[in-house]
Amino acid sequence: MAPSESAAETPTQVLPRGPGVLRFAVAGFCNALSTGFFYPFSLLFYVSLSGEELRTVGTVLTVTALAALPSLLLVGRIVDRVGPRPVLVASLVVRAGCFVSFVTFGGAAALAVGTLALAVSTRAEQTATPLVALQLAPEGQSSRWLALSRVVFNAGMGVGALIAGIFIVDSASGFALLGIANAVGILCTAALYAVVPRTPRPAHSAARLRIKARPWRDHKFLLIAVVNALLLVSALAVESGMPVYVLQELAMPTWTVGMLFAVNTGVLTALQLPVSRVLDRHPPVRVLAFGGLTYLSLYAALLAAARTDGTVRMLLLVLGMVVYTLGELAVTQAALVLLTGLPPDSRKGAYLGFNQIFVGASTAVAPLLVTYSLAGNPPVLWWSLAGVSVVSTAVLLGTERRFGRGASEGVAGDTP
């Protein structure tokens, strides 16, 4: 919003407004709950039900994730032609069917087919979801709806992981129950999204729809997509690498990892909406740049922790995690605003589908970076990620003047 808007807002004013906001929030929470329920046990789930070895499962997951990426350009064009909600509902139904197939069929071939379909449907869902939020959001409310999607995602993931840790039994029958429960939760999500209020689709002429979307020629969007992918690699590396570093290199107790991630989830869930209101008053490119720069706090804390011990070490890690999480909040919010605001209205689906190629590549690169670094020289991981943050910030601030304020509300013209 404009800087002249009063900074003093009640909790009710911070919440997004508009028809269907509650149903949209419940659908997003239900989806994240299912994902959080499954995510901590995903590798064990695939190994147990496919009957394959861990290395085979890991190879299949990597190959199918990469194989799904070229299809995302087509997915984006479909979103532009039929609208984001039908694609979102269809992708959820396909995702639910994948989990039923995992429970029903074993073997490497069935695993490969199922994980390929799962990868495509997951990326399609991530392409369509923010566009559904933009369609539902009243004028001036876009960033609040995008922030709401992040709040319910973080809350649902945390609650789902907690429930799974209590109820899931490490056995074939337990993992079968996990798959069926996840499928049911995803179908419930599809039903909830299907009944959110319908919004009129923008009228695009047939001539306009025949124009081929070429987001890779839009230099501003391409820059944001690349920077977002680099910062996503950093976030994924922290998620998977920090527990190993804290337990093995720093020799800290197991509960330390849980506490640090609890701090991360708590800050994201509690502050996403109010902080997003503050961030709206600043150019999103600058917010993205400085958000990425704050990642340095956690890297510095992890490096410094190796030279301290006791209470000082714990305080360093907690403080580093708090500042890092505020930066993560800024990065996710600003990136969503830019990635949905820069594309022309008639080609948002194609642009976001193209962005999912970078997202998918990040998820494939991060595990390799983490495993090779931690197996060799662990501090190199944090120095490498620090370099990513510094370079990303410098590039963004150096090109900031190329970006207008128009993207800050998720609205763009109809030309690149």
C-alpha positions as CSV (number, residue, x, y, z in Angstrom):
1,M,0.0,0.0,0.0
2,A,1.0,3.6,-0.1
3,P,3.5,4.9,2.5
4,S,0.9,7.4,3.7
5,E,-1.3,4.6,5.0
6,S,-1.3,4.4,8.8
7,A,1.2,2.0,10.3
8,A,-1.1,1.2,13.2
9,E,-3.4,-1.6,12.1
10,T,-5.5,-3.9,14.0
11,P,-5.2,-7.7,13.5
12,T,-8.5,-7.6,11.6
13,Q,-7.1,-5.0,9.2
14,V,-3.9,-7.0,8.6
15,L,-6.0,-10.1,7.4
16,P,-6.8,-10.2,3.7
17,R,-10.4,-9.4,2.7
18,G,-12.6,-10.5,-0.1
19,P,-15.2,-13.3,-1.0
20,G,-13.9,-16.7,-0.3
21,V,-10.9,-15.8,1.8
22,L,-11.8,-18.3,4.5
23,R,-12.4,-21.2,2.0
24,F,-9.1,-20.3,0.3
25,A,-7.2,-20.4,3.6
26,V,-8.8,-23.7,4.7
27,A,-8.0,-25.3,1.3
28,G,-4.4,-24.1,1.6
29,F,-4.1,-25.3,5.1
30,C,-5.6,-28.7,4.3
31,N,-3.1,-29.1,1.4
32,A,-0.1,-28.2,3.5
33,L,-1.4,-30.4,6.3
34,S,-1.3,-33.4,3.9
35,T,2.1,-32.4,2.6
36,G,3.5,-32.0,6.1
37,F,2.0,-35.3,7.1
38,F,3.9,-37.1,4.3
39,Y,7.1,-35.1,3.8
40,P,9.2,-36.3,6.8
41,F,8.6,-39.9,5.9
42,S,8.8,-39.6,2.1
43,L,12.0,-41.5,1.5
44,L,11.0,-44.3,3.9
45,F,7.5,-44.4,2.2
46,Y,8.9,-44.9,-1.2
47,V,11.5,-47.5,-0.1
48,S,8.9,-49.5,1.9
49,L,6.1,-49.6,-0.6
50,S,8.2,-49.9,-3.8
51,G,10.5,-52.6,-2.4
52,E,13.5,-50.9,-3.9
53,E,16.8,-49.9,-2.3
54,L,17.4,-46.4,-1.0
55,R,19.9,-45.5,-3.8
56,T,17.4,-46.7,-6.4
57,V,14.6,-44.6,-5.0
58,G,16.9,-41.5,-4.8
59,T,17.9,-41.9,-8.4
60,V,14.3,-42.3,-9.6
61,L,13.2,-39.3,-7.6
62,T,16.0,-37.1,-9.1
63,V,15.5,-38.3,-12.7
64,T,11.7,-37.9,-12.6
65,A,11.9,-34.5,-11.0
66,L,14.2,-33.3,-13.8
67,A,12.2,-35.1,-16.5
68,A,9.1,-33.3,-15.5
69,L,10.6,-29.8,-16.0
70,P,10.1,-29.5,-19.9
71,S,6.3,-30.2,-19.5
72,L,5.9,-27.0,-17.4
73,L,5.9,-24.7,-20.4
74,L,2.8,-26.6,-21.7
75,V,1.2,-26.5,-18.2
76,G,1.6,-22.8,-18.1
77,R,-0.1,-22.3,-21.5
78,I,-3.0,-24.5,-20.3
79,V,-3.4,-22.4,-17.3
80,D,-3.7,-19.3,-19.5
81,R,-6.3,-21.0,-21.7
82,V,-8.6,-22.6,-19.2
83,G,-7.8,-20.6,-16.0
84,P,-5.8,-21.5,-12.9
85,R,-8.6,-23.1,-10.8
86,P,-9.4,-26.0,-13.2
87,V,-5.7,-26.8,-13.5
88,L,-5.2,-26.6,-9.7
89,V,-8.2,-28.9,-9.0
90,A,-7.0,-31.4,-11.8
91,S,-3.5,-31.4,-10.5
92,L,-4.7,-32.2,-7.0
93,V,-6.8,-35.1,-8.2
94,V,-3.8,-36.5,-10.2
95,R,-1.6,-36.1,-7.1
96,A,-4.1,-38.0,-5.0
97,G,-4.2,-40.8,-7.6
98,C,-0.4,-41.0,-7.5
99,F,-0.4,-41.9,-3.8
100,V,-3.1,-44.5,-4.3
101,S,-0.9,-46.0,-7.0
102,F,2.1,-46.0,-4.7
103,V,0.1,-48.0,-2.2
104,T,-1.3,-50.4,-4.9
105,F,1.7,-51.1,-7.1
106,G,5.3,-51.9,-6.2
107,G,8.6,-52.0,-8.2
108,A,10.8,-49.5,-9.9
109,A,8.7,-49.0,-13.0
110,A,5.5,-48.1,-11.0
111,L,7.6,-45.8,-8.8
112,A,9.0,-44.0,-11.8
113,V,5.7,-43.5,-13.5
114,G,4.1,-42.4,-10.2
115,T,6.8,-40.0,-9.2
116,L,6.9,-38.5,-12.7
117,A,3.2,-37.8,-12.6
118,L,3.6,-36.5,-9.0
119,A,6.4,-34.1,-10.1
120,V,4.3,-32.7,-13.0
121,S,1.1,-32.3,-10.9
122,T,3.0,-30.7,-8.0
123,R,4.6,-28.1,-10.3
124,A,1.3,-27.5,-12.0
125,E,-0.3,-26.9,-8.6
126,Q,2.5,-24.5,-7.6
127,T,2.0,-22.6,-10.9
128,A,-1.8,-22.3,-10.5
129,T,-2.2,-21.6,-6.7
130,P,-0.9,-18.0,-6.6
131,L,-2.9,-17.2,-9.7
132,V,-6.1,-18.4,-8.0
133,A,-5.2,-16.0,-5.1
134,L,-4.7,-13.1,-7.5
135,Q,-8.1,-13.8,-9.2
136,L,-9.9,-13.9,-5.8
137,A,-8.1,-10.9,-4.3
138,P,-10.0,-7.6,-4.5
139,E,-8.1,-4.6,-5.8
140,G,-5.2,-3.7,-3.6
141,Q,-5.3,-7.0,-1.7
142,S,-3.0,-9.1,-3.8
143,S,0.0,-9.1,-1.6
144,R,-2.1,-10.0,1.5
145,W,-3.7,-13.0,-0.3
146,L,-0.2,-14.2,-1.4
147,A,1.0,-13.7,2.2
148,L,-2.0,-15.7,3.5
149,S,-1.1,-18.6,1.2
150,R,2.4,-18.7,2.9
151,V,0.9,-18.5,6.4
152,V,-1.4,-21.4,5.9
153,F,1.3,-23.4,4.1
154,N,3.8,-23.0,7.0
155,A,1.1,-23.7,9.7
156,G,-0.2,-26.8,7.8
157,M,3.3,-28.2,7.2
158,G,4.2,-27.9,10.9
159,V,1.0,-29.4,12.2
160,G,1.1,-32.2,9.6
161,A,4.6,-33.2,10.5
162,L,3.7,-33.2,14.2
163,I,0.7,-35.4,13.6
164,A,2.7,-37.8,11.4
165,G,5.4,-38.1,14.0
166,I,2.9,-39.2,16.6
167,F,0.7,-41.6,14.6
168,I,2.7,-43.1,11.8
169,V,4.2,-46.5,12.5
170,D,7.5,-47.4,10.7
171,S,6.0,-50.4,8.8
172,A,4.6,-51.3,5.4
173,S,1.0,-51.1,6.8
174,G,1.9,-47.8,8.5
175,F,3.2,-46.3,5.3
176,A,0.2,-47.6,3.3
177,L,-2.0,-45.8,5.8
178,L,0.1,-42.7,5.3
179,G,-0.4,-42.8,1.5
180,I,-4.2,-43.3,1.8
181,A,-4.5,-40.5,4.4
182,N,-2.5,-38.2,2.2
183,A,-4.6,-39.0,-0.9
184,V,-7.8,-38.3,1.1
185,G,-6.5,-35.0,2.4
186,I,-5.5,-33.9,-1.1
187,L,-8.9,-34.8,-2.5
188,C,-10.5,-32.8,0.3
189,T,-8.3,-29.9,-0.8
190,A,-9.4,-30.2,-4.4
191,A,-13.1,-30.1,-3.2
192,L,-12.4,-27.0,-1.2
193,Y,-10.7,-25.2,-4.1
194,A,-13.6,-26.2,-6.4
195,V,-16.1,-24.3,-4.3
196,V,-14.2,-21.0,-3.8
197,P,-16.1,-18.2,-5.5
198,R,-15.8,-18.1,-9.2
199,T,-14.3,-14.9,-10.7
200,P,-14.7,-13.8,-14.3
201,R,-11.7,-14.6,-16.5
202,P,-10.1,-11.7,-18.4
203,A,-11.3,-11.5,-21.9
204,H,-8.4,-12.1,-24.4
205,S,-8.9,-12.1,-28.1
206,A,-8.1,-15.2,-30.1
207,A,-5.3,-13.3,-31.8
208,R,-3.8,-12.5,-28.4
209,L,-4.1,-16.1,-27.2
210,R,-2.2,-17.3,-30.4
211,I,0.8,-15.2,-29.4
212,K,3.5,-17.6,-28.1
213,A,4.6,-16.8,-24.6
214,R,8.3,-16.3,-24.4
215,P,9.1,-15.5,-20.7
216,W,12.8,-16.3,-21.3
217,R,12.9,-13.1,-23.4
218,D,11.6,-11.0,-20.6
219,H,14.8,-10.0,-19.0
220,K,13.3,-8.6,-15.8
221,F,11.2,-11.7,-15.1
222,L,14.2,-14.0,-16.0
223,L,16.4,-12.1,-13.5
224,I,13.9,-12.5,-10.7
225,A,13.3,-16.2,-11.6
226,V,17.1,-16.9,-11.5
227,V,17.7,-15.0,-8.2
228,N,14.7,-16.6,-6.6
229,A,16.0,-20.0,-7.7
230,L,19.4,-19.3,-6.2
231,L,17.9,-18.1,-2.9
232,L,15.7,-21.2,-2.9
233,V,18.8,-23.4,-3.2
234,S,20.1,-21.6,-0.1
235,A,16.9,-22.2,1.8
236,L,16.8,-25.9,0.8
237,A,20.5,-26.3,1.7
238,V,19.8,-24.9,5.2
239,E,16.8,-27.2,5.6
240,S,18.8,-30.3,4.8
241,G,22.3,-29.3,5.7
242,M,21.9,-27.5,9.0
243,P,20.7,-30.6,10.9
244,V,23.7,-32.6,9.8
245,Y,26.1,-29.7,10.6
246,V,24.6,-29.0,14.0
247,L,24.6,-32.7,15.1
248,Q,27.9,-33.9,13.5
249,E,30.2,-30.9,13.3
250,L,29.0,-29.0,16.4
251,A,28.1,-32.1,18.3
252,M,24.9,-30.5,19.8
253,P,22.0,-32.5,21.2
254,T,19.3,-33.7,18.8
255,W,16.6,-31.4,20.3
256,T,18.6,-28.4,19.1
257,V,17.6,-29.1,15.5
258,G,13.9,-29.4,16.4
259,M,14.1,-26.1,18.4
260,L,15.7,-24.2,15.6
261,F,13.1,-25.4,13.1
262,A,10.3,-24.6,15.6
263,V,11.7,-21.0,15.8
264,N,11.7,-20.8,12.0
265,T,8.1,-22.1,11.6
266,G,6.8,-20.0,14.5
267,V,8.2,-16.7,13.2
268,L,7.0,-17.5,9.6
269,T,3.5,-18.3,10.8
270,A,3.1,-15.5,13.3
271,L,4.7,-12.7,11.3
272,Q,4.0,-13.4,7.6
273,L,0.9,-11.2,7.4
274,P,1.8,-8.3,9.6
275,V,5.4,-8.0,8.2
276,S,4.0,-8.3,4.6
277,R,2.0,-5.1,5.3
278,V,5.3,-3.3,6.2
279,L,7.1,-4.8,3.2
280,D,4.3,-3.5,0.8
281,R,5.6,0.0,1.5
282,H,8.9,-0.7,-0.1
283,P,9.9,-1.6,-3.7
284,P,9.7,-5.4,-3.9
285,V,13.1,-5.7,-5.7
286,R,14.8,-4.0,-2.8
287,V,12.9,-6.2,-0.3
288,L,14.0,-9.3,-2.2
289,A,17.6,-8.1,-2.2
290,F,17.9,-7.2,1.5
291,G,15.9,-10.3,2.4
292,G,18.5,-12.5,0.7
293,L,21.3,-10.5,2.4
294,T,19.9,-11.3,5.9
295,Y,20.6,-15.0,5.2
296,L,24.2,-14.2,6.0
297,S,23.2,-14.0,9.7
298,L,22.6,-17.7,9.9
299,Y,25.6,-18.7,7.9
300,A,27.8,-16.5,10.2
301,A,26.2,-18.0,13.3
302,L,26.9,-21.5,12.1
303,L,30.5,-20.7,11.3
304,A,31.0,-18.8,14.6
305,A,29.3,-21.6,16.6
306,A,32.2,-23.9,15.8
307,R,34.4,-21.6,17.9
308,T,32.1,-21.2,20.9
309,D,30.2,-23.5,23.1
310,G,27.5,-23.7,25.7
311,T,25.0,-20.9,26.1
312,V,26.8,-18.5,23.7
313,R,26.7,-21.1,20.9
314,M,23.0,-21.7,21.5
315,L,22.2,-17.9,21.5
316,L,24.2,-17.4,18.3
317,L,22.2,-20.1,16.5
318,V,18.8,-18.9,17.8
319,L,19.5,-15.3,16.9
320,G,20.9,-16.3,13.5
321,M,17.8,-18.3,12.8
322,V,15.4,-15.5,13.8
323,V,17.1,-13.0,11.5
324,Y,17.4,-15.6,8.7
325,T,13.7,-16.4,9.1
326,L,12.7,-12.7,8.8
327,G,14.8,-12.6,5.6
328,E,13.1,-15.8,4.3
329,L,9.8,-14.1,5.0
330,A,10.8,-11.1,3.0
331,V,12.3,-13.2,0.1
332,T,9.2,-15.4,-0.3
333,Q,6.8,-12.5,-0.2
334,A,8.7,-10.2,-2.5
335,A,9.5,-13.0,-5.0
336,L,5.8,-14.0,-5.1
337,V,4.8,-10.3,-5.7
338,L,7.3,-9.9,-8.5
339,L,6.8,-13.3,-10.2
340,T,3.0,-12.8,-10.3
341,G,3.1,-9.0,-11.0
342,L,5.7,-8.8,-13.8
343,P,4.0,-11.1,-16.3
344,P,1.3,-9.7,-18.7
345,D,-2.1,-10.8,-17.5
346,S,-2.8,-13.0,-20.5
347,R,0.4,-15.0,-20.0
348,K,0.8,-15.3,-16.3
349,G,0.4,-19.1,-16.4
350,A,3.1,-19.5,-19.0
351,Y,5.5,-17.3,-17.0
352,L,4.9,-19.1,-13.8
353,G,5.2,-22.4,-15.5
354,F,8.6,-21.3,-16.8
355,N,9.6,-20.2,-13.3
356,Q,8.8,-23.7,-12.0
357,I,11.6,-25.0,-14.2
358,F,14.0,-23.0,-12.1
359,V,12.3,-24.1,-8.9
360,G,12.6,-27.8,-10.0
361,A,16.2,-27.3,-10.9
362,S,16.9,-25.8,-7.5
363,T,15.4,-28.8,-5.7
364,A,17.7,-31.1,-7.7
365,V,20.8,-29.1,-7.2
366,A,20.5,-28.4,-3.4
367,P,21.0,-32.0,-2.2
368,L,24.1,-32.4,-4.3
369,L,25.6,-29.1,-3.0
370,V,24.9,-30.2,0.6
371,T,26.1,-33.7,0.4
372,Y,29.4,-32.9,-1.4
373,S,30.2,-30.0,0.9
374,L,29.4,-31.7,4.1
375,A,31.3,-34.8,3.1
376,G,34.4,-32.7,2.2
377,N,34.8,-29.4,4.1
378,P,31.5,-28.5,5.9
379,P,32.3,-24.7,6.4
380,V,32.5,-24.4,2.6
381,L,28.8,-24.9,2.4
382,W,28.0,-21.8,4.4
383,W,30.7,-19.7,2.6
384,S,29.3,-20.8,-0.7
385,L,25.7,-19.8,0.3
386,A,27.0,-16.5,1.6
387,G,28.5,-15.8,-1.8
388,V,25.1,-16.6,-3.4
389,S,23.4,-14.0,-1.1
390,V,26.0,-11.3,-1.7
391,V,25.9,-11.7,-5.5
392,S,22.1,-11.9,-5.6
393,T,21.8,-8.7,-3.6
394,A,24.4,-6.9,-5.7
395,V,22.7,-7.9,-8.9
396,L,19.2,-6.9,-7.7
397,L,20.3,-3.5,-6.3
398,G,22.3,-2.8,-9.5
399,T,19.2,-3.4,-11.7
400,E,16.5,-2.0,-9.3
401,R,15.8,1.1,-11.4
402,R,14.6,-1.2,-14.3
403,F,11.7,-2.3,-12.2
404,G,8.6,-0.1,-11.6
405,R,6.4,0.0,-8.6
406,G,3.5,-1.5,-10.7
407,A,4.6,-5.0,-9.8
408,S,4.1,-4.4,-6.1
409,E,0.4,-5.0,-6.4
410,G,0.6,-8.1,-8.6
411,V,-0.7,-6.1,-11.6
412,A,1.1,-5.6,-14.9
413,G,0.1,-4.4,-18.2
414,D,-0.5,-6.7,-21.1
415,T,2.8,-6.3,-22.9
416,P,6.2,-7.5,-21.7
